[in-house]
Amino acid sequence: MILDANCLIYLAKAELANLCYSLSRKNLVIDSEVYNETVVEGKKIGSIDAFRIEEFLKDNNIPIIPTNITKELAIFRDPGEASCSVLCKAGGTCITGDVVAIKNSREMLNKLFA
């Protein structure tokens, strides 16, 4: 299961990240763009969620996968969404609450299967 930044932030805010990890049967990954958006950029602005997310990722040894988002960046509005798309195409399932990302994913799938 792949978490996008939006979902990861909400899980951290609600203190549900560990439950999500358990329910995923400890099969959870994020990509480097999501890490950058949630931890690196979050720490720059002093977000407590950034520190919670970093601790969650370290405590559970969550893999952070680098991705090449060059093609997807034209479709999605930010790097985190684009990188989640790349991982989904490689066989993952992305969890997101971002309405724009869902809309863009549906449009992309419709084009692929049209």
Secondary structure, DSSP 8 states (H G I E B T S, - for coil): -EE-HHHHHHHHHTT-HHHHHHHTTT--BEEHHHHIIIIIHHHHTT-HHHHHHHHHHHHTT--EE----TTGGGTSSSHHHHHHHHHHHTT--EE---HHHHHHHHHHHHHHT-
